[in-house]
Amino acid sequence: MSTAAFDATTHDRIARLGQQVLTGADLAREDGLWLFGLEERADIFDLMAWANRIREHYKGNRIHLCSIVNIKASGCSENCRFCAQSAHYQTAAPRYELIETESLLGAAEEVKANGVTALGLVAAWRGLEEGPVLDKLCEQFARLRDSGLARPDASLGILRSQRVADRLKAAGVECYNHNLETSPRFFSQVCTTHTYEERVQTIRFLKRAGVKICSGGILGMGETREDRCELAFALKELGVHVVPINILNPIPGTPFAEREPLPPLEILKSIACFRFILPRQEIKVAGGRTVNLRDLQPLIFMAGASALMVGNYLTTVNQPVEKDLQMLKDLGLDPAWDRHGFHDQEAAPLRLRNPAPKPEPVSANA
């Protein structure tokens, strides 16, 4: 970040855009790209303050917690260049076949004990089709749903038919994670064994089935700020419900192992930009936050995050759940969340109780 003098016109423009989002108006692409391009520390903290105001306005002080369990690890046929579970790369990631239902229910009991409302079942493979594996998974989802321990979520790769999406919904899947990962332009630099369009079609099948969509991406893979902006607007156009923001944690053995980490302020600025573009969605900070943000992790909420993945990730370790819960308590944030939520994404814009003062007019060349 540079150290140029403070520019009041930038301050005013950020305030004008923040006020616009608070009153229910969408952000234009050019404004989003301008926000992603902010460089000065003072401007970034201005942006974060408005993102925090937007989060409080649309989400209050409630934070959605979720956890994941790897139900089938490694050996994936796809060549996603960030992934330790790809069969294309030699990594130290664990490898095992589909876990049994009792192990799954044990994981659900653990997340419930930690006050977590959603458990995502994640499998390392290309995708899911009709057959005995789908039959077994549907039985497991039904058991998890009927147990009442956690909301059954899933991340099972690409779906090729509406029938599979409909069966998952009938078995109890409420929310399905399928990340776009990055912009359409940059996607081929991340994966070549399937296309961006296949991911979009999977999301469409699931939405048609009535399943809520969790879709986001990974920051720090070599993409530009424009790519991050395009990802945010693509997610808005698809009408997703939860937007996980992962930060690359380079894994030895993968092609992205030597990627330079993003500066923490660049990560926080990006989270804030996603909140401006997606004011009603759950912005969830997930993989890579501990290693990339370190002691600045609490600032993700000032930057607009309203959801948090807790517990360990698929192949890397997170900080203890107890530490995350203490962080939320210290910040005055409430991890209690309606397990059948998302209603606030469909409601009319809230009336401002204490509207922010309108900024002074901004000159045309701001």
C-alpha positions as CSV (number, residue, x, y, z in Angstrom):
1,M,0.0,0.0,0.0
2,S,1.3,3.5,-0.9
3,T,1.5,6.5,1.5
4,A,0.0,9.3,-0.6
5,A,-1.9,12.1,1.0
6,F,-5.5,11.6,2.1
7,D,-8.0,12.4,-0.7
8,A,-11.3,13.8,0.7
9,T,-13.0,13.2,-2.7
10,T,-12.3,9.4,-2.3
11,H,-13.7,9.5,1.2
12,D,-16.9,11.2,-0.1
13,R,-17.4,8.8,-2.9
14,I,-17.1,5.8,-0.6
15,A,-19.7,7.4,1.7
16,R,-22.0,8.0,-1.2
17,L,-21.8,4.4,-2.4
18,G,-22.2,3.1,1.2
19,Q,-25.4,5.2,1.6
20,Q,-26.6,4.0,-1.8
21,V,-26.3,0.4,-0.7
22,L,-28.0,1.1,2.7
23,T,-31.0,2.5,0.9
24,G,-31.4,-0.7,-1.2
25,A,-29.9,0.3,-4.5
26,D,-27.5,-2.0,-6.3
27,L,-23.9,-1.0,-6.9
28,A,-22.8,-0.5,-10.5
29,R,-20.0,-2.6,-11.9
30,E,-17.8,0.4,-12.4
31,D,-18.3,1.5,-8.8
32,G,-17.4,-2.0,-7.6
33,L,-14.3,-2.1,-9.7
34,W,-13.3,1.3,-8.3
35,L,-13.7,0.0,-4.7
36,F,-11.6,-3.0,-5.4
37,G,-8.9,-0.7,-6.7
38,L,-8.6,1.4,-3.5
39,E,-5.0,1.6,-2.3
40,E,-4.6,3.9,0.6
41,R,-4.9,2.6,4.1
42,A,-7.3,5.5,5.2
43,D,-9.6,4.7,2.2
44,I,-9.6,1.0,3.0
45,F,-10.6,1.6,6.6
46,D,-13.3,4.0,5.4
47,L,-14.5,1.2,3.1
48,M,-14.5,-1.3,5.9
49,A,-16.4,1.1,8.3
50,W,-19.2,1.3,5.7
51,A,-19.1,-2.4,5.0
52,N,-19.6,-2.9,8.8
53,R,-22.6,-0.5,8.7
54,I,-24.1,-2.4,5.8
55,R,-23.6,-5.7,7.6
56,E,-25.2,-4.4,10.7
57,H,-28.1,-2.9,8.7
58,Y,-29.0,-6.1,6.8
59,K,-27.7,-8.8,9.3
60,G,-27.7,-7.2,12.7
61,N,-25.2,-8.8,15.1
62,R,-25.9,-12.5,14.2
63,I,-23.2,-14.6,12.7
64,H,-23.9,-17.8,10.9
65,L,-21.5,-20.7,11.8
66,C,-21.0,-23.8,9.7
67,S,-18.6,-26.8,9.7
68,I,-17.6,-29.4,7.1
69,V,-16.7,-33.0,7.1
70,N,-14.7,-34.7,4.4
71,I,-16.8,-37.8,3.6
72,K,-14.5,-39.0,0.8
73,A,-10.9,-37.7,0.7
74,S,-8.4,-37.2,-2.2
75,G,-8.0,-39.1,-5.5
76,C,-10.1,-36.5,-7.3
77,S,-9.9,-36.6,-11.1
78,E,-10.0,-32.8,-11.5
79,N,-6.9,-30.7,-11.8
80,C,-7.8,-27.6,-9.8
81,R,-4.4,-26.1,-9.2
82,F,-5.0,-25.1,-5.6
83,C,-6.3,-28.5,-4.4
84,A,-4.3,-30.9,-2.3
85,Q,-6.9,-33.6,-3.0
86,S,-6.4,-33.7,-6.8
87,A,-5.0,-37.0,-8.1
88,H,-2.9,-35.0,-10.5
89,Y,-0.5,-33.8,-7.7
90,Q,1.6,-35.5,-5.0
91,T,0.6,-34.1,-1.7
92,A,0.4,-35.3,1.9
93,A,-3.4,-35.1,2.0
94,P,-5.2,-38.1,3.6
95,R,-7.1,-40.5,1.3
96,Y,-10.1,-42.6,2.2
97,E,-13.4,-43.8,0.6
98,L,-16.9,-42.8,1.6
99,I,-17.4,-42.8,5.4
100,E,-20.1,-44.7,7.1
101,T,-23.3,-43.1,8.5
102,E,-22.3,-43.5,12.1
103,S,-19.1,-41.5,11.6
104,L,-21.1,-38.8,10.0
105,L,-23.6,-38.6,12.8
106,G,-20.7,-38.4,15.3
107,A,-19.4,-35.4,13.4
108,A,-22.9,-33.9,13.6
109,E,-23.1,-34.4,17.4
110,E,-19.7,-32.6,17.7
111,V,-20.8,-29.5,15.7
112,K,-24.1,-29.3,17.6
113,A,-22.1,-29.3,20.9
114,N,-20.2,-26.3,19.5
115,G,-23.4,-24.4,18.7
116,V,-22.9,-24.8,14.9
117,T,-26.1,-25.1,12.9
118,A,-24.9,-26.4,9.6
119,L,-22.8,-29.4,8.6
120,G,-21.5,-29.7,5.0
121,L,-20.7,-33.1,3.6
122,V,-17.8,-32.7,1.1
123,A,-16.5,-35.3,-1.3
124,A,-13.3,-35.2,-3.4
125,W,-14.5,-36.3,-6.9
126,R,-15.7,-34.8,-10.2
127,G,-19.3,-34.9,-9.4
128,L,-22.4,-37.0,-8.6
129,E,-24.6,-39.0,-10.9
130,E,-27.4,-41.6,-10.6
131,G,-26.3,-44.8,-9.0
132,P,-25.5,-46.6,-5.8
133,V,-23.3,-43.8,-4.4
134,L,-26.1,-41.3,-4.8
135,D,-28.5,-43.8,-3.2
136,K,-26.2,-44.2,-0.2
137,L,-25.7,-40.4,0.1
138,C,-29.4,-39.8,0.0
139,E,-29.8,-42.3,2.9
140,Q,-27.1,-40.4,4.9
141,F,-28.7,-37.0,4.3
142,A,-32.1,-38.3,5.4
143,R,-30.5,-39.7,8.6
144,L,-28.8,-36.4,9.3
145,R,-32.0,-34.4,8.6
146,D,-34.1,-36.7,10.8
147,S,-31.5,-36.6,13.6
148,G,-32.0,-32.9,14.1
149,L,-28.4,-32.4,14.9
150,A,-27.5,-30.0,12.1
151,R,-28.7,-28.6,8.9
152,P,-27.7,-31.0,6.1
153,D,-25.5,-29.2,3.5
154,A,-23.4,-30.7,0.7
155,S,-20.5,-30.1,-1.6
156,L,-20.4,-33.0,-4.0
157,G,-19.1,-31.5,-7.2
158,I,-20.7,-31.1,-10.6
159,L,-24.3,-32.3,-11.2
160,R,-25.2,-33.3,-14.7
161,S,-29.0,-33.7,-14.4
162,Q,-32.0,-32.1,-12.7
163,R,-32.9,-35.5,-11.4
164,V,-29.8,-35.7,-9.1
165,A,-30.5,-32.2,-7.8
166,D,-34.1,-33.1,-7.1
167,R,-33.1,-36.3,-5.2
168,L,-30.7,-34.4,-3.0
169,K,-33.4,-31.9,-2.1
170,A,-35.9,-34.7,-1.3
171,A,-33.3,-36.4,0.9
172,G,-32.9,-33.3,3.0
173,V,-30.1,-31.2,1.5
174,E,-30.9,-27.5,2.3
175,C,-27.8,-25.8,1.0
176,Y,-25.3,-26.9,-1.6
177,N,-21.8,-25.5,-1.9
178,H,-20.4,-25.2,-5.4
179,N,-17.8,-22.4,-5.8
180,L,-17.3,-20.6,-9.0
181,E,-13.7,-20.1,-7.7
182,T,-12.9,-17.0,-9.8
183,S,-14.0,-15.0,-12.8
184,P,-14.9,-16.6,-16.1
185,R,-11.8,-15.0,-17.6
186,F,-9.3,-16.5,-15.1
187,F,-11.0,-19.9,-14.6
188,S,-8.9,-21.7,-17.2
189,Q,-5.8,-20.7,-15.2
190,V,-7.3,-22.6,-12.2
191,C,-8.7,-25.7,-13.8
192,T,-8.9,-27.3,-17.3
193,T,-10.6,-30.7,-16.6
194,H,-14.1,-29.0,-16.4
195,T,-15.5,-25.6,-17.4
196,Y,-16.8,-22.6,-15.6
197,E,-20.1,-23.2,-17.5
198,E,-20.5,-26.6,-15.9
199,R,-20.3,-25.0,-12.5
200,V,-22.9,-22.5,-13.4
201,Q,-25.2,-25.2,-14.8
202,T,-24.9,-27.2,-11.6
203,I,-26.0,-24.2,-9.6
204,R,-29.0,-23.7,-11.9
205,F,-30.1,-27.4,-11.5
206,L,-29.9,-26.9,-7.7
207,K,-31.8,-23.7,-7.6
208,R,-34.5,-25.2,-9.8
209,A,-34.8,-28.0,-7.2
210,G,-35.3,-25.4,-4.4
211,V,-31.8,-25.9,-2.8
212,K,-30.1,-22.8,-1.3
213,I,-26.8,-22.0,-2.9
214,C,-23.4,-21.5,-1.2
215,S,-20.9,-20.3,-3.8
216,G,-17.9,-18.1,-3.7
217,G,-14.2,-18.4,-4.6
218,I,-10.6,-18.2,-3.6
219,L,-8.5,-15.0,-3.3
220,G,-4.8,-15.0,-4.0
221,M,-4.5,-17.5,-6.9
222,G,-3.0,-14.9,-9.2
223,E,-6.2,-13.3,-10.3
224,T,-6.6,-9.5,-10.7
225,R,-8.8,-7.2,-8.8
226,E,-11.1,-7.0,-11.8
227,D,-11.4,-10.8,-11.6
228,R,-12.5,-10.5,-8.0
229,C,-15.1,-7.9,-9.0
230,E,-16.4,-10.0,-11.8
231,L,-16.8,-13.0,-9.5
232,A,-18.8,-10.9,-7.0
233,F,-21.2,-9.7,-9.8
234,A,-21.5,-13.2,-11.2
235,L,-22.6,-14.5,-7.8
236,K,-25.1,-11.6,-7.6
237,E,-26.6,-12.5,-11.0
238,L,-26.9,-16.1,-10.0
239,G,-28.7,-15.2,-6.8
240,V,-26.6,-17.3,-4.4
241,H,-27.4,-17.2,-0.7
242,V,-24.0,-17.8,1.0
243,V,-20.7,-16.5,-0.4
244,P,-17.7,-18.2,1.0
245,I,-14.5,-16.2,0.6
246,N,-11.4,-18.5,0.9
247,I,-7.9,-17.2,0.8
248,L,-5.3,-19.4,-0.9
249,N,-3.3,-21.5,1.6
250,P,-0.5,-22.8,-0.7
251,I,-0.1,-26.5,-0.4
252,P,3.2,-28.2,-1.2
253,G,2.9,-30.4,-4.3
254,T,0.2,-28.3,-6.0
255,P,0.9,-25.9,-8.9
256,F,0.0,-22.9,-6.7
257,A,2.4,-23.9,-3.9
258,E,4.7,-20.9,-4.6
259,R,2.0,-18.2,-4.9
260,E,2.8,-15.1,-2.9
261,P,0.3,-14.5,-0.1
262,L,-2.0,-11.5,-0.4
263,P,-1.4,-8.7,2.1
264,P,-4.0,-8.8,4.9
265,L,-5.4,-5.4,4.1
266,E,-6.0,-6.5,0.5
267,I,-8.0,-9.5,1.8
268,L,-10.0,-7.3,4.2
269,K,-10.7,-4.7,1.4
270,S,-11.9,-7.5,-0.9
271,I,-14.3,-8.8,1.8
272,A,-15.7,-5.3,2.2
273,C,-16.1,-5.0,-1.6
274,F,-18.1,-8.2,-1.6
275,R,-20.3,-6.8,1.1
276,F,-21.0,-3.7,-0.9
277,I,-21.9,-5.7,-4.0
278,L,-23.8,-8.5,-2.1
279,P,-25.4,-6.6,0.8
280,R,-28.1,-9.2,1.7
281,Q,-26.0,-12.4,1.2
282,E,-24.2,-14.2,4.0
283,I,-20.5,-13.4,3.4
284,K,-18.6,-16.3,4.9
285,V,-14.9,-16.3,5.6
286,A,-13.6,-19.8,5.2
287,G,-10.4,-21.5,4.3
288,G,-7.0,-19.7,4.7
289,R,-8.1,-17.1,7.2
290,T,-5.9,-18.2,10.0
291,V,-2.7,-18.4,8.1
292,N,-3.3,-15.3,6.0
293,L,-5.0,-12.9,8.5
294,R,-3.3,-14.1,11.7
295,D,-4.1,-11.5,14.5
296,L,-6.3,-9.5,12.1
297,Q,-9.0,-12.1,12.0
298,P,-11.5,-10.1,14.1
299,L,-11.5,-7.4,11.4
300,I,-13.3,-9.6,8.9
301,F,-16.6,-8.6,10.7
302,M,-15.8,-4.9,10.4
303,A,-15.1,-5.7,6.7
304,G,-18.6,-7.1,6.4
305,A,-18.4,-10.8,7.0
306,S,-21.6,-12.3,8.5
307,A,-20.7,-16.0,8.5
308,L,-17.7,-18.1,9.6
309,M,-16.5,-21.6,8.9
310,V,-15.3,-23.1,12.2
311,G,-13.5,-26.4,12.9
312,N,-10.8,-27.8,10.6
313,Y,-10.9,-27.5,6.8
314,L,-10.6,-30.4,4.3
315,T,-6.9,-30.8,4.4
316,T,-5.6,-28.0,6.7
317,V,-6.1,-27.1,10.3
318,N,-8.2,-24.1,11.6
319,Q,-7.9,-22.4,15.0
320,P,-9.9,-24.1,17.8
321,V,-13.7,-23.5,17.7
322,E,-13.5,-22.2,21.3
323,K,-11.2,-19.4,20.2
324,D,-13.6,-18.4,17.4
325,L,-16.5,-18.4,19.8
326,Q,-14.6,-16.2,22.3
327,M,-13.7,-13.9,19.4
328,L,-17.4,-13.5,18.6
329,K,-18.3,-12.9,22.2
330,D,-15.6,-10.3,22.6
331,L,-16.9,-8.4,19.6
332,G,-20.5,-8.5,20.8
333,L,-21.6,-10.8,18.0
334,D,-24.2,-13.6,18.3
335,P,-23.5,-17.0,16.7
336,A,-27.2,-18.0,17.2
337,W,-28.7,-18.3,13.8
338,D,-32.0,-19.7,12.5
339,R,-31.1,-23.0,10.9
340,H,-33.8,-22.4,8.3
341,G,-32.7,-18.8,7.7
342,F,-32.1,-16.8,4.5
343,H,-35.4,-15.0,4.9
344,D,-33.6,-11.6,5.3
345,Q,-32.3,-12.0,1.7
346,E,-35.8,-11.9,0.3
347,A,-37.4,-9.2,2.5
348,A,-37.9,-5.6,1.4
349,P,-35.1,-3.2,2.3
350,L,-35.1,-2.3,5.9
351,R,-35.9,1.3,6.9
352,L,-32.9,3.0,8.4
353,R,-33.4,3.6,12.1
354,N,-30.5,6.1,12.2
355,P,-29.6,7.0,8.6
356,A,-26.0,8.1,8.1
357,P,-25.6,11.7,7.2
358,K,-25.5,12.4,3.5
359,P,-22.0,13.2,2.3
360,E,-21.2,16.5,0.6
361,P,-21.6,16.4,-3.2
362,V,-18.6,14.8,-5.0
363,S,-17.0,16.5,-7.9
364,A,-17.4,14.9,-11.3
365,N,-13.7,13.8,-11.5
366,A,-13.7,12.0,-8.2
